[in-house]
Amino acid sequence: MTVLTNRTARTGTAPATWPPRTAVVTGASSGIGREAALLLAAGGCRSLLVGRNGAALDEVAAATEGHRISVDLSAAGSEVAVASRASELLGDVDLLVCSAGLGAAGPFDVMSPEAIAELVAVNVLSPMALVRAMLPAMLDRGQGRILIVGSIAGALGVRGEVAYSATKAAMVGFADALRAEVAGRGITVTLCLPGVVDTPFFHRRGAPYVRRWPRPIPAALVAERMLAAAGRGSAEVWVPGWLLGAVRIHGAVPSLYRRLAGVFG
Ligand SMILES: NC(=O)c1ccc[n+]([C@@H]2O[C@H](COP(=O)([O-])OP(=O)(O)OC[C@H]3O[C@@H](n4cnc5c(N)ncnc54)[C@H](OP(=O)(O)O)[C@@H]3O)[C@@H](O)[C@H]2O)c1
């Protein structure tokens, strides 16, 4: 298992050890979160798996010998239920993986306010609330790793995914500010920015992925890269890595980026 080899974080006064012994993984019932839970278990980590789909969670829990909690993260107070169950079952939590999320596609001018509110609740408020609930114990220990799954759409806004892009952009600011705030206190904050990943995400949002390029990448690859990045204490990881090139063009020559995006979509 190359992903979960022993390393110490680059930041923090009391770097957390790696691999983690305990983890909370949201979105563990499907896609990227599921693959992360499997990899963590293969490295000997005990996890609390978080999702809504009880049958899917049972299957991952059986494969990982993990615990599970079925909860709607958009519900107020759900983060308290997750944090207290984690403390009860796992004790100290070494790693928090926030992968739960949902997409939405279609023109923004006809998107319902309810759909916008749900996206914000799941993609923005829920990871913030869960980090808020679990951070004090990590700070008390002077140890902990936080891994947030954002999206390339949060760095390069995608047409037809206006609200989704905005929620993922919020995670860029959240992770940056949080990292700065906890710097030197033993906590690392890693943001993963995947491109197109082969998961049920597109089916669930009701709009299949139809472009011929870029090709969807396997969820297991994203899970592997993001856990390795969390293990290094890296601030960010782009999967696939070439996405960073597009982001650099966007930052350095925005007019060129907009022209290219207009041509290639
Ligand atoms: N797939 C992509 O192309 C792609 C690209 C960039 C970023 N991402 C991000 O990657 C993350 C994982 O997505 P994925 O591709 O793995 O999609 P996925 O297979 O659809 O998994 C989404 C996960 O989020 C959970 N979830 C959604 N709403 C929830 C709620 N209200 N309460 C609790 N759990 C909830 C789902 O749990 P249940 O099924 O149990 O409800 C599921 O485990 C998301 O944050 C997504 O935005 C995905």
The ligand as an ORCA input file, in Angstrom:
! r2SCAN-3c Opt
* xyz 0 1
  N     -17.831     12.551    -10.128
  C     -17.213     13.637    -10.550
  O     -16.994     13.834    -11.766
  C     -16.718     14.650     -9.558
  C     -15.824     15.627    -10.010
  C     -15.329     16.568     -9.129
  C     -15.719     16.541     -7.805
  N     -16.610     15.597     -7.368
  C     -17.004     15.630     -5.954
  O     -16.644     14.397     -5.364
  C     -17.467     14.167     -4.232
  C     -17.965     12.724     -4.300
  O     -18.769     12.583     -5.458
  P     -18.828     11.213     -6.267
  O     -18.390     11.490     -7.645
  O     -18.179     10.159     -5.486
  O     -20.412     11.032     -6.331
  P     -21.381      9.879     -5.823
  O     -20.864      8.553     -6.228
  O     -22.735     10.303     -6.273
  O     -21.276      9.967     -4.230
  C     -21.846     11.035     -3.531
  C     -21.839     10.690     -2.056
  O     -22.381     11.801     -1.329
  C     -23.348     11.329     -0.421
  N     -24.396     12.315     -0.197
  C     -25.009     13.103     -1.115
  N     -25.956     13.853     -0.519
  C     -25.948     13.508      0.803
  C     -26.698     13.919      1.936
  N     -27.674     14.837      1.848
  N     -26.418     13.365      3.132
  C     -25.454     12.424      3.251
  N     -24.692     12.000      2.219
  C     -24.954     12.532      1.014
  C     -23.942     10.097     -1.096
  O     -24.512      9.295     -0.100
  P     -25.862      8.411     -0.341
  O     -25.743      7.793     -1.696
  O     -25.766      7.403      0.758
  O     -26.975      9.359     -0.231
  C     -22.711      9.475     -1.744
  O     -22.032      8.662     -0.813
  C     -18.576     15.200     -4.292
  O     -18.291     16.202     -3.353
  C     -18.490     15.745     -5.707
  O     -18.942     17.076     -5.792
  C     -17.104     14.639     -8.210
*
